[in-house]
């Protein structure tokens, strides 16, 4: 369970007093917070402080730590200058105060006092199966320290470090160190062990047709992304056809009979990666070379502003503005939640939920000439209230993407969680954001999984972590009728390629080979979704010396035959006769009639 933000380890603030006043103007402080992780979610926290007195007439007499009411430190140990010291606890409002009164107060310029406080916390590490993460709060008084370091020590059998925000300063033997934390703007340090996380996803759709005639409906399946790969385990029933729309959503098509309901269940495994998928980078690069980004720069629906709120040079500037300007409003999370859009939230900045964080970013990015779109999906939070979810249907989440022209990818960010958790969600996401649909050409469609309901109180989205490596199946099937060609000219072979794969395929090379195994021609399919059928037209040259020939072309992909297409080739004369046999037959018939009539007349 990701409850680490409100199971707060961190000190909310500390007080060092001589005469009941805050002592920070009178001393310098160095701090090291050390987190020793265990196989369970328990963590040993070791806080080491060194106080140096700056004035001769002030004494360092006590130190107070505050913990949130939901935090229960265990096995507390306190040492003063290396010797065991006593402490007292008390409740102050919703906080637990730990008070250390020094046995030997420090007085005099340059005099030092060393304090060591250690304790255990449960539930700090989020133990997804095969993937572990934790969030470490930065002391809110970090700028007042002379030196502030954070160190994490992991067990030897932990997965390798997959992600850290901000970037870790030093990596040792299962030890990770962040130095100069006093200069950091982040409110938390995020660290994840493991480069991949796997989730099983089960989605339910209910399509209801109340009309007296059949209708065709399209529903979105789980798409790919720059850091996301979907493996379809099953779809029941299988769609009649599948297509990929302009935003790379995978849409399955179903016919629903009149006055009936069709229920569809999709089961899949989703892999989230901390490393960019190179095949997606290639795909995006080639796609937008041809199409450009114009459709992702339009101001429409929820992504328009009546007037400019400022000039922004980079996507980072826009992210920072959204995080700094908006505040999350938990009171809006109810059954009547409505999407208000960018223009409204500029006038009501303290009433935002994830939709408005996203809409404002998209609007500002497009206004600044930066391609942007909305993502609706599932945020794996485990109930962590610092990472809020708020959307229609099952509790979904919204976040934006902008097109990074330097890396040529759609780069996902999350200003909502960046604001509420204090973690940098601009440079990268975590491994907990599962995309369901992309909204770029439309702010509304396609509707995401979780809203295809007959009753609002049903649950249609199920997500669970797993360690089971998904099974990858690549299978193409080529089909086509027997075709007739004319020798000595260019001909076009028509057939269809259908993907029976459980993943999206990229840069699918289709080869056409003749009976001798020679490659006749090739064609590339940029993208092919599961159950998608692609019509192929492949130009071929036929030798002009052939009078008549019957044969078979073999369709090959990835070195394997995926189907055969029979053909017949004729010379131009024979082809003409076959094609226009009825005309030729008519002429011959008229000729015979004429000859027969002429002979009869002469007699």
Secondary structure, DSSP 8 states (H G I E B T S, - for coil): ---TTTS--S-S-EE--SSSS--GGGEEEEEEEEEEE-SSS-EEEEEEEEEEE--TT-EEEEEEEEEETT---EEEEEEETTEE---EEEEETTEEEEEEEEEEEEESTT-EEEEEEEEEESS-SEEETTEEEEEEE--TTGGG-SEEEEEEE--TTS--EEEEES--SEE-SSEEEE--GGG---SEEEEEE-SEEEEEEEEEEEEEE-SSS-EEEEEEE---BTTEEEEEEEEES--SEEEE-TT--EEEEEEE-TTEEEEEEEEEEEEEESS--HHHHHHHHHHHHHH-SGGGS---GGG--SS-----SSHHHHHHHHHHH--B-GGG-STT-----HHHHHH-GGGB-HHHHHHHHHHHHHHTT--EEEEEEEE--TT-TTS----SSSS-EEEEEEEETTTTEEEE--HHHHHHH-S--SS---S-EEEEEEESS-SS-S--TT---SSTT---EEEEEE---------EEEE---EEEETTSEEEEEEEEEE--SS-EEEEEEEEE-TTS-EEEEEEEEEE-TTBEEEEEEEEE--TT-SEEEEEEEEEETTEEEEEEEEEEE-HHHHHHHHTHHHHHHHHHHHHHHHHHHHHHH-
